Amino acid sequence: MRYSDTFKLAGHTVRRMGYGAMQLAGPNVFGPPKDRGEAIAVLREAVALGVNHIDTADIYGPHVTNEIIREALHPYSDDLVIVTKVGARRGDDGAWIPAFSREDLTRSVHDNLRNLGLDVLEVVNLRSMFDTHGPKEGSLDEPLSVLADLERQGLIRHIGLSNVTPKQVADGRRICEIVCVQNLYNLVHRPDDALIDALAGDGIAYVPFFPLGGFTPLQSSALSDVARRLGATPMQVALAWLYRRAPNILLIPGTSSRTHLRENLAASALTLSDDVMAKLNAISEGSS
Ligand SMILES: NC(=O)c1ccc[n+]([C@@H]2O[C@H](COP(=O)([O-])OP(=O)(O)OC[C@H]3O[C@@H](n4cnc5c(N)ncnc54)[C@H](OP(=O)(O)O)[C@@H]3O)[C@@H](O)[C@H]2O)c1
């Protein structure tokens, strides 16, 4: 079955193939990129090719990625949904440091507003930092209540969660409306299978980060084999698998190159048969 190419996110109809802007900062997401002109060109081409969902954070750089988005795309078209995140700050050495106090979160929202050139942020994800590398239980009630206050003040329109457990999602939904969940998930890393299906039932977007494996690109002989037979690249097949996995999955592959951007966006047109899906599903079964 082929799902719709669009999904409702925070009241907007967005194309499910979006773009993640983290790769536009320098190495290790710290400092400026090698080629700022290419970064701007990537963003403009993404939007020209129909992307209307961009994921970012002011801590990318820090500030660099948002400044580049502003330079490339401001004033933004009405249908563009920019999703950002708060909950961490960067150390002088580039470390990712939890930043969950009311003061931290408020400052972070203002940093995003200023550097993106916006009066209100459409969607802000609270990025859980109990464990930087993966979801870990712990109460998010206080920081979520701060974001709900900022929403009431008109600085934020919608709230999402990132790096969270199913319990944190359920608890969060008792505090405010949660419009999206952004966790690490891809062809070989699938702890959220049940969560994705539950969110789909409730019309909530699931936005996998590291859809291509992130800093360690996905590698699998089965994936390469399928790609060869389809005349596609392994990265395209990995994205097409996510596209077919569930209707509420919004893709935000990151790239700093227009060549890769075009390749990634074209993956939404790739049709995967049930046989191919079964072969790809077996990759994760084999890896666990
Ligand atoms: N919430 C969170 O905690 C969190 C964490 C990480 C990321 N994110 C978000 O998720 C987005 C996606 O994650 P990501 O960018 O880290 O990882 P990703 O999309 O899994 O992979 C990006 C890497 O793949 C390469 N790549 C992209 N397209 C390619 C292609 N067609 N062929 C070969 N290589 C390709 C990129 O290099 P090139 O630049 O050379 O193309 C880059 O090294 C980020 O941009 C960010 O917005 C969120």
The ligand as a Tripos MOL2 file, in Angstrom:
@<TRIPOS>MOLECULE
LIG
   48    52     1     0     0
SMALL
NO_CHARGES

@<TRIPOS>ATOM
      1 N1         16.3850   15.4470   17.9200 N.am      1 LIG1
      2 C1         17.6360   15.0980   17.8910 C.2       1 LIG1
      3 O1         18.2500   14.7750   18.9090 O.2       1 LIG1
      4 C2         18.3690   15.0470   16.5820 C.ar      1 LIG1
      5 C3         19.6320   14.4370   16.5100 C.ar      1 LIG1
      6 C4         20.2620   14.3790   15.2920 C.ar      1 LIG1
      7 C5         19.6600   14.9150   14.1590 C.ar      1 LIG1
      8 N2         18.4370   15.5230   14.2600 N.ar      1 LIG1
      9 C6         17.7550   16.0570   13.0490 C.3       1 LIG1
     10 O2         17.6340   15.0010   12.1310 O.3       1 LIG1
     11 C7         18.1320   15.4010   10.8540 C.3       1 LIG1
     12 C8         18.6760   14.1890   10.1180 C.3       1 LIG1
     13 O3         19.7620   13.6320   10.8180 O.3       1 LIG1
     14 P1         21.2610   13.7620   10.3190 P.3       1 LIG1
     15 O4         21.3840   14.8050    9.2760 O.co2     1 LIG1
     16 O5         22.1120   13.8780   11.5040 O.co2     1 LIG1
     17 O6         21.5530   12.3150    9.7750 O.3       1 LIG1
     18 P2         21.0940   11.5090    8.4610 P.3       1 LIG1
     19 O7         20.0450   12.2730    7.7120 O.co2     1 LIG1
     20 O8         20.8120   10.1320    8.8820 O.co2     1 LIG1
     21 O9         22.4480   11.4500    7.6220 O.3       1 LIG1
     22 C9         23.1780   12.5630    7.2730 C.3       1 LIG1
     23 C10        24.5200   12.0820    6.7360 C.3       1 LIG1
     24 O10        24.2870   11.3310    5.5440 O.3       1 LIG1
     25 C11        24.9710   11.9500    4.4410 C.3       1 LIG1
     26 N3         24.0530   11.8770    3.3040 N.ar      1 LIG1
     27 C12        22.8730   12.5140    3.1340 C.ar      1 LIG1
     28 N4         22.3020   12.1590    1.9730 N.ar      1 LIG1
     29 C13        23.1470   11.2790    1.3800 C.ar      1 LIG1
     30 C14        23.1080   10.5760    0.1670 C.ar      1 LIG1
     31 N5         22.0900   10.6910   -0.6790 N.pl3     1 LIG1
     32 N6         24.1530    9.7380   -0.1250 N.ar      1 LIG1
     33 C15        25.1910    9.6010    0.7160 C.ar      1 LIG1
     34 N7         25.2790   10.2520    1.8940 N.ar      1 LIG1
     35 C16        24.2600   11.0970    2.2240 C.ar      1 LIG1
     36 C17        25.2600   13.3580    4.8580 C.3       1 LIG1
     37 O11        26.4440   13.8200    4.2650 O.3       1 LIG1
     38 P3         26.4250   14.9780    3.1330 P.3       1 LIG1
     39 O12        26.2660   16.2620    3.8690 O.co2     1 LIG1
     40 O13        27.7550   14.8210    2.4920 O.co2     1 LIG1
     41 O14        25.2930   14.6900    2.2110 O.co2     1 LIG1
     42 C18        25.4420   13.2150    6.3710 C.3       1 LIG1
     43 O15        26.7640   12.7950    6.6720 O.3       1 LIG1
     44 C19        19.1910   16.4500   11.1940 C.3       1 LIG1
     45 O16        19.4940   17.2460   10.0850 O.3       1 LIG1
     46 C20        18.5290   17.1610   12.3500 C.3       1 LIG1
     47 O17        17.6400   18.1490   11.8370 O.3       1 LIG1
     48 C21        17.7890   15.5780   15.4520 C.ar      1 LIG1
@<TRIPOS>BOND
     1     1     2 1
     2     2     3 2
     3     2     4 1
     4     4     5 ar
     5     4    48 ar
     6     5     6 ar
     7     6     7 ar
     8     7     8 ar
     9     8     9 1
    10     8    48 ar
    11     9    10 1
    12     9    46 1
    13    10    11 1
    14    11    12 1
    15    11    44 1
    16    12    13 1
    17    13    14 1
    18    14    15 2
    19    14    16 1
    20    14    17 1
    21    17    18 1
    22    18    19 2
    23    18    20 1
    24    18    21 1
    25    21    22 1
    26    22    23 1
    27    23    24 1
    28    23    42 1
    29    24    25 1
    30    25    26 1
    31    25    36 1
    32    26    27 ar
    33    26    35 ar
    34    27    28 ar
    35    28    29 ar
    36    29    30 ar
    37    29    35 ar
    38    30    31 1
    39    30    32 ar
    40    32    33 ar
    41    33    34 ar
    42    34    35 ar
    43    36    37 1
    44    36    42 1
    45    37    38 1
    46    38    39 2
    47    38    40 1
    48    38    41 1
    49    42    43 1
    50    44    45 1
    51    44    46 1
    52    46    47 1
@<TRIPOS>SUBSTRUCTURE
     1 LIG1         1 GROUP 0 **** ****
